Amino acid sequence: MAKTNFQYEKRQKELEKKKKAEEKARRKLEAKNNPKPADGEEGAEGEEPEADDTDAPAQPQ
């Protein structure tokens, strides 16, 4: 039976850890650059505000 390649497994774990750390750093940087609005303010970019009454026509601003 062939031996397990522990070097390969270790390297894969290291790469996965590095990938997760980079993703976490990216999310942290995004959060710093684009802070979430406080309660009561409109949603973040890309989100649609929730309508209370969907039957009412949209009002021009």
C-alpha positions as CSV (number, residue, x, y, z in Angstrom):
1,M,0.0,0.0,0.0
2,A,1.2,3.5,-0.8
3,K,2.3,5.9,1.9
4,T,0.1,9.0,2.6
5,N,1.7,12.2,1.3
6,F,1.6,14.3,4.4
7,Q,3.5,17.1,2.8
8,Y,0.8,17.5,0.2
9,E,-2.0,17.4,2.8
10,K,-0.2,20.0,4.9
11,R,0.3,22.3,1.9
12,Q,-3.4,22.1,1.0
13,K,-4.3,23.0,4.6
14,E,-1.9,25.9,4.5
15,L,-3.3,27.1,1.2
16,E,-6.9,26.9,2.6
17,K,-5.9,28.9,5.7
18,K,-4.3,31.5,3.5
19,K,-7.3,31.7,1.3
20,K,-9.7,32.2,4.2
21,A,-7.4,34.8,5.8
22,E,-7.3,36.8,2.5
23,E,-11.1,36.5,2.2
24,K,-11.6,37.7,5.8
25,A,-9.2,40.6,5.2
26,R,-11.0,41.6,2.0
27,R,-14.4,41.5,3.8
28,K,-12.9,43.6,6.7
29,L,-11.6,46.2,4.2
30,E,-14.9,46.4,2.4
31,A,-16.7,46.9,5.7
32,K,-14.3,49.7,6.6
33,N,-14.7,51.4,3.2
34,N,-18.5,50.9,3.0
35,P,-19.9,51.2,6.5
36,K,-23.4,49.9,7.0
37,P,-26.1,52.6,7.5
38,A,-27.6,53.1,10.9
39,D,-31.1,51.8,11.6
40,G,-33.8,54.0,10.0
41,E,-31.6,54.9,7.1
42,E,-31.9,53.5,3.6
43,G,-30.3,50.2,2.8
44,A,-26.8,49.6,1.4
45,E,-26.0,49.9,-2.3
46,G,-27.5,47.0,-4.3
47,E,-30.3,46.4,-1.9
48,E,-33.9,47.4,-2.7
49,P,-35.9,49.0,0.1
50,E,-38.8,47.0,1.4
51,A,-42.2,48.3,0.5
52,D,-45.0,48.3,3.1
53,D,-47.8,48.5,0.6
54,T,-47.1,46.9,-2.8
55,D,-50.5,48.0,-4.2
56,A,-49.6,51.7,-4.0
57,P,-48.1,53.3,-7.0
58,A,-44.5,54.6,-6.8
59,Q,-44.3,58.3,-5.9
60,P,-42.0,60.5,-7.9
61,Q,-39.4,62.4,-6.0
